[in-house]
Amino acid sequence: MSSAKVNQLQLLQQNLESVMLHKQQIESQLTEVNSALTQLEKAEKSYKILGKIMVAASKNELNNSLNEQKEVAEVRLKNFIEQEKKIKENIEEVQKEVVKELKTKKSPKNE
């Protein structure tokens, strides 16, 4: 088995771990935004945090802001899901190549 293939597999695995971590962070952000939107619907007064202070804000303004954040997070999540799928496919391909190489190396020795 060539060391290049091993290195390629390791790199792909690292990339996959990184993408999965980012995906998990985006999912967490989406959960927070959805929770905030739910709480905003129930709230009589609404506030937003600016730096270290909390100021009153209109529900409509906050709702729009949260929905924008939600849309951005959903697009990013979709991209990470696509990246994850492509990386997994690449890993499968390289693994198949490695198995094929191993089989061809073992065949002449057995004869």
Residue pairs with C-beta under 8 A, 6 or more apart in sequence:
1 98
1 101
1 102
1 105
2 101
5 94
5 97
5 98
5 101
6 98
8 94
9 91
9 94
9 95
9 98
12 87
12 90
12 91
12 94
13 91
15 87
16 84
16 87
16 88
16 91
19 80
19 83
19 84
19 87
20 84
22 80
23 77
23 80
23 81
23 84
26 73
26 76
26 77
26 80
27 77
29 69
29 73
30 70
30 73
30 74
30 77
33 66
33 69
33 70
33 73
34 70
36 66
37 63
37 66
37 67
37 70
40 46
40 59
40 62
40 63
40 66
43 59
45 56
46 56
46 57
46 58
46 59
46 62
47 54
47 55
47 56
47 57
48 54
48 55
48 57
48 61
48 62
48 65
